[in-house]
Amino acid sequence: MTQQEYFNRQIQLWGEATQKGLQSKKIAIIGSGGLGSTLAMALGTSGIGEIHMVDFDTVSSHNIHRQIAFTLQDEGKNKAKTIAELIETKNPFVKARAFDMDFDAFKALGNRYDLILDATDNLPVRGAIDTHAKETDTPWIYASVEEFNGQVCFFDKANFQVFNISDHKPGGITAPIVMHIGSLQANLALRYLAGLSVTKDKLYYLYFNDEGELITQKFGMPKV
């Protein structure tokens, strides 16, 4: 199979030159749980040349319902390693690397990326990602989910410190909202890496109201 055959529908969308350009891109996905699984599935077969998965945690049965990259047979395995193997199984044209460590250890490696994607589940680590991204002049995309709600923001010049940096644990999460928010995050990432226009420093907040209608609100983020 050739890359032209594998990525045929995307080549129809934006041409061979853009598709070929994705091969030179390298991204890091910080966290390999619910959002990380969705991002890996959405971007792992997109044509991005190198994807680094970061997570020190292992697969747990009570999380698999929303972590679509795993099966019950993966319980106890490192999440990042399991997803990296799956990505390369699905796409022969990508290099996927796993980093079994926390973000502090990962950033100390000094690797450089075209884009960093947040798939963590706590604000302090996101604050550390933002600080690192600003120091290395690397754009990053934030996302979070809780219950039936979620939010996404492509951070460039905005100040992440507007968030309350606390270790908030959600009461529960539905699987579809994780995939919905992860897909929005992945679409922003792919458009940016493909050289298409992307609105930066604007927070998208999505939620279902009492009537079950999906509402999307947009908020401009304060600059640093």
C-alpha positions, -999 to +999 in steps of 0.1 A: +000+000+000+012+035-009+007+067+010-014+080-019-038+050-014-038+052+024-045+089+026-066+091-005-097+109+010-075+135+026-055+141-006-089+147-023-096+173+004-063+193+002-040+178-023-008+158-023+015+187-013-004+194+020-006+157+028+031+153+022+038+183+044+022+165+074+048+138+072+074+163+085+053+173+116+060+160+151+035+163+179+033+153+216+001+142+233+004+146+271-019+120+286-031+087+271-064+082+288-098+092+274-088+123+255-055+108+246-071+077+231-094+099+210-066+121+198-045+090+190-072+074+169-081+107+151-045+119+144-026+086+143-039+079+108-039+114+095-004+114+080+015+132+108+050+118+107+058+114+144+035+112+174+048+110+210+025+096+237+032+106+273+018+088+303+031+070+333-002+054+342-016+019+334-049+008+319-077+003+345-109-016+338-131+012+353-117+037+327-119+016+295-155+027+288-142+061+277-107+052+267-114+039+232-079+027+224-080-001+251-096-034+256-100-054+288-070-074+277-049-043+281-055-039+318-023-032+337-003-022+307+012+012+303-012+035+284+013+053+263+031+022+251-002+004+243-015+034+222+019+038+204+018+002+194-018+006+182-011+037+161+017+019+142-005-011+137-032+011+121-008+033+101+025+020+085+036+056+077+039+070+112+065+068+139+049+065+173+070+067+205+059+061+241+072+080+271+064+062+304+069+092+327+053+123+340+053+157+323+082+171+344+104+143+334+093+145+298+099+182+293+134+177+308+143+157+277+143+189+257+124+175+226+109+201+203+075+198+187+053+215+161+023+212+185+016+199+220-018+185+228-031+184+264-050+152+273-044+153+310-069+154+338-056+181+362-051+218+359-016+220+376-001+198+348-019+220+322-003+250+338+031+234+335+024+226+299+015+262+293+047+274+310+068+250+290+050+259+257+056+296+263+093+290+271+098+270+240+075+290+217+054+260+210+016+262+204-006+239+224-042+229+226-060+226+259-091+204+264-111+192+294-143+172+300-167+167+328-201+150+329-218+163+297-196+193+293-163+201+277-140+229+266-112+234+241-087+262+234-058+266+210-033+285+231-008+308+214-004+341+232-032+338+257-026+335+295-036+301+309-033+314+344-068+328+341-079+293+351-080+284+388-050+261+390-064+235+414-066+197+412-103+195+404-116+159+400-149+156+381-178+137+395-183+117+364-178+117+326-198+102+298-178+085+270-194+104+241-185+139+254-148+127+257-148+116+221-167+148+210-142+171+227-112+151+216-124+152+180-128+190+182-093+192+196-079+169+169-096+189+141-080+221+154-046+203+155-049+188+120-060+221+105-031+239+121-005+213+110-019+213+075-015+250+072-052+259+073-067+288+093-073+282+130-088+306+155-063+309+184-067+320+220-105+315+220-121+291+245-149+269+231-173+257+259-198+230+249-226+217+271-261+203+269-288+224+284-318+211+304-337+204+271-308+183+257-297+209+232-260+212+225-248+248+232-215+262+221-201+293+237-170+312+228-148+333+250-118+354+241-088+346+263-067+374+279-032+377+265-001+373+285 
